[in-house]
Amino acid sequence: MNIAKMMQQAKKMKDGMAQMQAELANLEVVGEAANGLVKATVSGNHQVKRIDIDESLMSDDKTMLEDLIAVAVNAGMQQVEETSKAKQKDMMGGMSLPPGFSL
């Protein structure tokens, strides 16, 4: 591989990363627990934006409710990670990295 082609590939990767980061910053996913009774909206930069709790859970055990909130938040964070990895994979397309390198 010649140096000019490597430089083009590096620029394409840099531009792709910037675009991907912008897309992720605008991304919002919803993690759920208890069949949607507890929902956590999480942004692409791992910020919890909103927690929605169904009214029917308000009289339930406090510990159970806290556990359900944690499950919903973790589900949202997992969705962000999966989306981020998928976007990175798509961005890399046909580009090959030297052995030992990864995003």
Helices and strands as residue ranges (DSSP letters): H 3-26, E 28-33, E 38-43, E 48-53, G 55-57, H 62-92
